[in-house]
Amino acid sequence: MREATKEQFKDMYLRLGGGEYRGYGMAQWNAQFANDKPGMKYLVEEPATPRHTEMMIVTDNEAKEHRLFFMTEQGLDDHFDFPGKDS
């Protein structure tokens, strides 16, 4: 993951996030990031492959970081597949 400017983070968010339909348009950007606290860092990781289409954003207020990265659909499903959930 590399550090980016807020504008670079915003560009990736809007360009690769899927837009309003997926909840990553300007309205959501403004609600979530427009009034960030001073000192926040923006970390990004480009999609590793064309299959990495699911954008994820993690905000760590203690570390003062927003992290933007991409997962595959299967990886996202596996991430939320808790042991014993189908039992």
N, C-alpha and C positions, 0 to 999 in steps of 0.2 A: 504494500500500500504506500502510496506517495502523498506528500502534502501538496495541496493545491490552494489557489486563491479562492475566495468566495465566488468570484465570477466563473472560474473554471468548474467549480463544484456545481454551480447553478446551470451552466451550459450542459454538463453531463446529465444532470437531473432532468432537464427539459428535453434534451435530445434523445436520451436512451430510456427514459422512464415510462414511456407509453402514453403520455399526455393525460388530459382530463379524464378520459375513459378509464384509465387505470389508477386515477387518483394522484397523478404527478404533473399537474398543470400549474399555471401561474397562481391561481387562487390558493392552491395547497402550499405552493412555495412561499407565498406571502404570509400565510397563516403560520407556517412552521419555522421559517428562517429569516423573514424580513427584519425582525427586531431581536436578533441574536445578542446575547450578552457580549460585551467586549472581551477579546482574548480567545474566542473560540477558534479552534483549528478545523480545517476541512481536509479530510483524507479521502482519496479515491483509488479505486482499483478498476481498471478497464475490464470488460468482459473477456474471460480467458479463451472462449470459443464462441462460435455463433449460437451454440445451444445455451449459453449463459444469458438468459433473457429476463430473469426475475431480479429486479432491482431491490436491494435491501439497504436500509439506512438505519444505523445505530447511532444514537446520541448518548454520549457518556459525559454527563455534567461534571463528574468529579475530575475527569481528565481534560475537560473542556474541549471535546472533540465530537465532530460529526463524521461518521465513516460511511461511505457509499461504496457498495460492491455488488456483484452479480452472482447469482446461483442458477443452476439448471432447474427445470421444473421438478425433476426427480430428487435433486439435492434439497430443494425446498420442502418437498413432501417428506423426505427422510428426516429432515431437521425437526419437523413437528410430529414425527411418528414416535410416540413414547412407548417404551416396553410395556406390554400387557394391556394396551389400550383396547385391543380387540377381544380381550378375554371376558 
